[in-house]
Amino acid sequence: MSYDVIIVGAGPTGASAALFTAKAGKKTLVIDNDQSVTKRAWIENHYGVESITGPDLVEIGKKQAAKFGAEFVQGKATQLEKSGNGFRIATENGEYEGSHIILATGLSVELAEAAGIKTKPGTEPRIKSIIDVDSQGNSSVKGVWAAGTTGGVSMHTIITAGDGARVAINVISEINGERYVDHDVLKA
Ligand SMILES: Cc1cc2nc3c(=O)[nH]c(=O)nc-3n(C[C@H](O)[C@H](O)[C@H](O)COP(=O)(O)OP(=O)(O)OC[C@H]3O[C@@H](n4cnc5c(N)ncnc54)[C@H](O)[C@@H]3O)c2cc1C
């Protein structure tokens, strides 16, 4: 089975990206090994949310994406390589194929480096390495994108979640061949 989009990482970055790609009708898989640093946070600076625990933010985000059809599998993604017109990702528990990949791996660039994707030193506090991306979120390997902490943005939930959404919209737009927007209208 092949996915339109495979996202590695289900923290605020990855689950937010999955919410957008799944809601846009793209067959979406999220692979995660449950090491989100957000699970240690208490958050009072996420716009629109008075306060929330990190674990709740992560769980609600995953539920939102699942509501629109995103599938989640648990396990560490250990290998990413080209396969046919897309990519194959191997985990401890299985292998998955997808045409577009979004890396939302937080503090870890291990998978990207193993795949030969270009990384560079991080600029944010305590971030050692990030994936080298262009302004759209493209990595050095076409078809592999990166977002959030691992894409080099400021490490705050409102920003990493927003960056996951931003890169997802770029991926959806590339698949559709035109700029994509997702606006629901208030029902009367
Ligand atoms: C103690 C603490 C307090 C914080 N407090 C705040 C706060 O008050 N306000 C605020 O805005 N921000 C706060 N933050 C920062 C916030 O957690 C981050 O900005 C942001 O949520 C990071 O999101 P992310 O999705 O990029 O990374 P993460 O949430 O770390 O998610 C990355 C995910 O990728 C997965 N992953 C990585 N590699 C692989 C792999 N090879 N295979 C499968 N899965 C993989 C991990 O398991 C993880 O689930 C805090 C952080 C910490 C540590």
The ligand as an SDF file (V2000), in Angstrom:
LIG
                    3D

 53 58  0  0  0  0  0  0  0  0999 V2000
   10.3830   20.9050   29.4000 C   0  0  0  0  0  0  0  0  0  0  0  0
    9.8630   21.6250   28.1720 C   0  0  0  0  0  0  0  0  0  0  0  0
    8.9710   22.6550   28.3340 C   0  0  0  0  0  0  0  0  0  0  0  0
    8.4660   23.3400   27.2210 C   0  0  0  0  0  0  0  0  0  0  0  0
    7.5730   24.3530   27.4080 N   0  0  0  0  0  0  0  0  0  0  0  0
    7.0830   25.0080   26.3440 C   0  0  0  0  0  0  0  0  0  0  0  0
    6.1450   26.0720   26.5290 C   0  0  0  0  0  0  0  0  0  0  0  0
    5.7630   26.4130   27.6430 O   0  0  0  0  0  0  0  0  0  0  0  0
    5.7070   26.7000   25.4110 N   0  0  0  0  0  0  0  0  0  0  0  0
    6.1030   26.3490   24.1460 C   0  0  0  0  0  0  0  0  0  0  0  0
    5.6470   26.9480   23.1730 O   0  0  0  0  0  0  0  0  0  0  0  0
    6.9810   25.3410   23.9500 N   0  0  0  0  0  0  0  0  0  0  0  0
    7.4770   24.6790   25.0180 C   0  0  0  0  0  0  0  0  0  0  0  0
    8.3680   23.6650   24.8250 N   0  0  0  0  0  0  0  0  0  0  0  0
    8.8580   23.3970   23.4600 C   0  0  0  0  0  0  0  0  0  0  0  0
    7.9290   22.5120   22.6430 C   0  0  0  0  0  0  0  0  0  0  0  0
    7.8180   21.2400   23.2210 O   0  0  0  0  0  0  0  0  0  0  0  0
    8.5370   22.4070   21.2420 C   0  0  0  0  0  0  0  0  0  0  0  0
    8.6280   23.6770   20.6900 O   0  0  0  0  0  0  0  0  0  0  0  0
    7.7240   21.7340   20.1990 C   0  0  0  0  0  0  0  0  0  0  0  0
    6.5810   21.1740   20.6850 O   0  0  0  0  0  0  0  0  0  0  0  0
    8.4980   20.6620   19.4620 C   0  0  0  0  0  0  0  0  0  0  0  0
    7.6410   20.0420   18.5170 O   0  0  0  0  0  0  0  0  0  0  0  0
    8.1830   19.0220   17.4510 P   0  0  0  0  0  0  0  0  0  0  0  0
    6.9870   18.3580   16.8610 O   0  0  0  0  0  0  0  0  0  0  0  0
    9.1060   19.7120   16.5220 O   0  0  0  0  0  0  0  0  0  0  0  0
    9.0570   17.9770   18.2870 O   0  0  0  0  0  0  0  0  0  0  0  0
    8.5940   16.8460   19.3120 P   0  0  0  0  0  0  0  0  0  0  0  0
    7.3930   17.2510   20.0860 O   0  0  0  0  0  0  0  0  0  0  0  0
    9.7860   16.4200   20.0660 O   0  0  0  0  0  0  0  0  0  0  0  0
    8.1250   15.6630   18.3440 O   0  0  0  0  0  0  0  0  0  0  0  0
    9.0360   14.9430   17.5460 C   0  0  0  0  0  0  0  0  0  0  0  0
    8.4940   13.5300   17.3850 C   0  0  0  0  0  0  0  0  0  0  0  0
    9.2830   12.8390   16.4220 O   0  0  0  0  0  0  0  0  0  0  0  0
    9.4240   11.4920   16.8490 C   0  0  0  0  0  0  0  0  0  0  0  0
   10.5860   10.9210   16.1620 N   0  0  0  0  0  0  0  0  0  0  0  0
   11.8380   11.4200   16.0790 C   0  0  0  0  0  0  0  0  0  0  0  0
   12.6300   10.6070   15.3290 N   0  0  0  0  0  0  0  0  0  0  0  0
   11.8390    9.5640   14.9550 C   0  0  0  0  0  0  0  0  0  0  0  0
   12.0660    8.3910   14.1910 C   0  0  0  0  0  0  0  0  0  0  0  0
   13.2650    8.1090   13.6280 N   0  0  0  0  0  0  0  0  0  0  0  0
   11.0450    7.5210   14.0280 N   0  0  0  0  0  0  0  0  0  0  0  0
    9.8180    7.7590   14.5590 C   0  0  0  0  0  0  0  0  0  0  0  0
    9.5390    8.8770   15.2850 N   0  0  0  0  0  0  0  0  0  0  0  0
   10.5450    9.7530   15.4820 C   0  0  0  0  0  0  0  0  0  0  0  0
    9.5600   11.5920   18.3650 C   0  0  0  0  0  0  0  0  0  0  0  0
    9.2060   10.3860   19.0010 O   0  0  0  0  0  0  0  0  0  0  0  0
    8.5640   12.7130   18.6700 C   0  0  0  0  0  0  0  0  0  0  0  0
    7.2880   12.1930   18.9950 O   0  0  0  0  0  0  0  0  0  0  0  0
    8.8870   22.9790   25.9220 C   0  0  0  0  0  0  0  0  0  0  0  0
    9.7900   21.9230   25.7620 C   0  0  0  0  0  0  0  0  0  0  0  0
   10.2840   21.2540   26.8730 C   0  0  0  0  0  0  0  0  0  0  0  0
   11.2610   20.1340   26.6710 C   0  0  0  0  0  0  0  0  0  0  0  0
  1  2  1  0
  2  3  1  0
  2 52  2  0
  3  4  2  0
  4  5  1  0
  4 50  1  0
  5  6  2  0
  6  7  1  0
  6 13  1  0
  7  8  2  0
  7  9  1  0
  9 10  1  0
 10 11  2  0
 10 12  1  0
 12 13  2  0
 13 14  1  0
 14 15  1  0
 14 50  1  0
 15 16  1  0
 16 17  1  0
 16 18  1  0
 18 19  1  0
 18 20  1  0
 20 21  1  0
 20 22  1  0
 22 23  1  0
 23 24  1  0
 24 25  2  0
 24 26  1  0
 24 27  1  0
 27 28  1  0
 28 29  2  0
 28 30  1  0
 28 31  1  0
 31 32  1  0
 32 33  1  0
 33 34  1  0
 33 48  1  0
 34 35  1  0
 35 36  1  0
 35 46  1  0
 36 37  1  0
 36 45  1  0
 37 38  2  0
 38 39  1  0
 39 40  1  0
 39 45  2  0
 40 41  1  0
 40 42  2  0
 42 43  1  0
 43 44  2  0
 44 45  1  0
 46 47  1  0
 46 48  1  0
 48 49  1  0
 50 51  2  0
 51 52  1  0
 52 53  1  0
M  END
$$$$
